[in-house]
Amino acid sequence: MSAKEPSNITVAPTRRFTLPKSRILRGRRNFQNLFSGSSLIQSPTVNLRYTTFITSQEVFKIGFISPKKTGNAIKRNHAKRLMRESFRLNQHQIIDTVKDLSIGVHCVLIARTTNLDFAEVQKHIVTMLDELRNRLLSTK
């Protein structure tokens, strides 16, 4: 067995493409607040529901939902995995805006179907994040 070759990358990337647990929306009360008074951005495959609030520090949390009516557990988990990965790769679009405005945003991505393609999901999530950023900047 041959030894692993060392990486020739010497410069750290400018952005970190991680999705830490601290950024995941958890808790029944948070979801109840989100669904009781929130705004909706729709696309054919995924919906984005969000709410904003005033805070002294930047707080951005996101959740991923795939309802039972969309299919069995395997299909629902696959849909959540696709949404999580496409958000993870494009989160810098919204995180920078939230930091600049110093507001709190809780949002959730909701799968509408389970027959999802990664490229299609990513395209819809990018357009929804752009729309969310524009809405946040217009309320400034």
Number of C-alpha atoms within 10 A of each C-alpha: 3 4 5 6 6 6 6 6 7 6 6 7 8 6 7 11 14 10 15 8 9 11 13 15 17 13 7 9 9 13 15 10 12 19 16 9 11 13 14 14 15 15 15 11 17 25 19 21 21 20 17 18 10 12 11 8 12 16 19 20 18 20 19 20 17 22 14 10 10 15 15 11 12 9 17 21 16 15 27 19 14 20 25 17 17 20 23 15 15 15 18 15 15 20 17 13 16 21 14 10 14 17 19 18 21 22 25 21 23 20 25 19 17 21 13 17 11 14 11 13 21 20 12 20 24 18 13 20 20 14 14 22 17 13 11 17 13 8 6 7
